[in-house]
Amino acid sequence: MPDTTDAAAALLADAAAQGPGDTLRIVLLVSIVGGVLLAWFLLRGYRTDDTDAADEAGRGASGGTDRDMDRDANA
């Protein structure tokens, strides 16, 4: 059976000579995409599209947000 330590040492030396370019690019790209997805997931919870709940609470259009009033004016 061939000695694998010499082959592994040769592969590691070759990888070290080339530098971390490709690996660093992949890590950077994955972290950016992950950050965008995390921001989307966290920020989507702040949407206020539930105007039916405001009507049920008795506030109606007079107690809604500015966004509700703008939408009612454009309707």
C-alpha positions as CSV (number, residue, x, y, z in Angstrom):
1,M,0.0,0.0,0.0
2,P,1.4,3.4,-0.9
3,D,2.4,5.9,1.8
4,T,-0.4,8.5,1.9
5,T,1.4,11.0,4.2
6,D,3.8,12.0,1.4
7,A,0.9,12.4,-1.1
8,A,-1.1,14.5,1.5
9,A,2.0,16.6,2.3
10,A,2.5,17.3,-1.4
11,L,-1.2,18.2,-1.9
12,L,-1.1,20.6,1.1
13,A,2.1,22.2,-0.1
14,D,0.6,22.7,-3.6
15,A,-2.6,24.2,-2.1
16,A,-0.6,26.5,0.2
17,A,1.4,27.8,-2.8
18,Q,-1.7,28.7,-4.7
19,G,-3.2,30.7,-1.8
20,P,-6.8,30.9,-0.4
21,G,-8.3,32.7,-3.4
22,D,-11.1,30.4,-4.5
23,T,-12.0,29.3,-1.0
24,L,-12.1,32.9,0.2
25,R,-14.4,33.9,-2.7
26,I,-16.8,31.1,-1.9
27,V,-16.9,31.9,1.8
28,L,-17.5,35.6,1.1
29,L,-20.2,34.9,-1.5
30,V,-22.0,32.5,0.8
31,S,-21.9,34.9,3.8
32,I,-23.3,37.8,1.7
33,V,-26.1,35.7,0.4
34,G,-26.8,34.4,3.9
35,G,-26.9,37.9,5.3
36,V,-29.4,39.0,2.7
37,L,-31.6,36.0,3.3
38,L,-31.4,36.6,7.1
39,A,-32.3,40.3,6.7
40,W,-35.3,39.4,4.5
41,F,-36.5,36.8,7.0
42,L,-36.2,39.1,9.9
43,L,-37.7,42.2,8.2
44,R,-40.7,40.4,6.7
45,G,-42.2,40.1,10.2
46,Y,-42.5,43.9,10.4
47,R,-45.0,44.1,7.5
48,T,-48.4,45.5,8.5
49,D,-50.8,44.2,5.8
50,D,-53.4,43.1,8.4
51,T,-55.9,46.0,8.0
52,D,-58.8,43.6,8.8
53,A,-57.5,43.2,12.3
54,A,-57.6,47.0,12.7
55,D,-61.2,47.2,11.5
56,E,-62.2,44.5,14.0
57,A,-60.5,46.4,16.8
58,G,-62.9,49.3,16.1
59,R,-60.2,51.7,14.9
60,G,-61.2,51.8,11.3
61,A,-59.6,54.2,8.8
62,S,-59.4,57.0,11.4
63,G,-57.1,55.1,13.7
64,G,-55.0,53.4,11.1
65,T,-51.4,54.2,10.0
66,D,-50.4,56.7,7.4
67,R,-49.9,53.8,5.0
68,D,-53.6,52.8,5.5
69,M,-54.8,56.4,4.9
70,D,-52.6,56.7,1.8
71,R,-54.0,53.5,0.4
72,D,-57.6,54.5,1.2
73,A,-57.0,57.8,-0.6
74,N,-55.7,56.1,-3.7
75,A,-58.5,53.6,-3.8
